[in-house]
């Protein structure tokens, strides 16, 4: 359902759909596109899953409820974190991020 709603959303910030349609948003998208939802998602994943090792699909399944994020948004956030060397990821084809890719989140600062 989120995928269908995402396609019909009037705004997409960093590829994250608003999951709503507003004629005002559609006619003046720049006014509504100042948020950085993927940046926020990446930070949230680092915090929530600190110290854990899990599949991408597990990250999505455990986190996406009650959020506007779809699986592609999680893959984009994880690719960003991988590029920034903030997570460890098992070998996978560059530019992709499959559901079964293993992700290792570092422990929180000050805990080991």
ChimeraX attribute file (.defattr): number of C-alpha atoms within 10 A of each C-alpha:
attribute: neighborCount
match mode: 1-to-1
recipient: residues
	/A:1	6
	/A:2	14
	/A:3	14
	/A:4	9
	/A:5	15
	/A:6	21
	/A:7	14
	/A:8	14
	/A:9	17
	/A:10	21
	/A:11	24
	/A:12	18
	/A:13	16
	/A:14	15
	/A:15	16
	/A:16	19
	/A:17	23
	/A:18	19
	/A:19	19
	/A:20	14
	/A:21	15
	/A:22	11
	/A:23	9
	/A:24	11
	/A:25	18
	/A:26	13
	/A:27	11
	/A:28	12
	/A:29	15
	/A:30	11
	/A:31	9
	/A:32	14
	/A:33	14
	/A:34	10
	/A:35	11
	/A:36	12
	/A:37	20
	/A:38	20
	/A:39	13
	/A:40	11
	/A:41	19
	/A:42	19
	/A:43	13
	/A:44	13
	/A:45	18
	/A:46	20
	/A:47	15
	/A:48	13
	/A:49	19
	/A:50	17
	/A:51	14
	/A:52	12
	/A:53	17
	/A:54	15
	/A:55	17
	/A:56	21
	/A:57	17
	/A:58	15
	/A:59	21
	/A:60	19
	/A:61	11
	/A:62	9
	/A:63	17
	/A:64	14
	/A:65	10
	/A:66	6
	/A:67	10
	/A:68	17
	/A:69	23
	/A:70	18
	/A:71	17
	/A:72	15
	/A:73	21
	/A:74	23
	/A:75	20
	/A:76	19
	/A:77	20
	/A:78	25
	/A:79	19
	/A:80	16
	/A:81	20
	/A:82	14
	/A:83	11
	/A:84	9
	/A:85	10
	/A:86	15
	/A:87	18
	/A:88	16
	/A:89	21
	/A:90	11
	/A:91	8
	/A:92	12
	/A:93	8
	/A:94	7
	/A:95	7
	/A:96	11
	/A:97	18
	/A:98	13
	/A:99	14
	/A:100	13
	/A:101	18
	/A:102	20
	/A:103	20
	/A:104	20
	/A:105	21
	/A:106	18
	/A:107	14
	/A:108	13
	/A:109	8
	/A:110	5
	/A:111	8
	/A:112	7
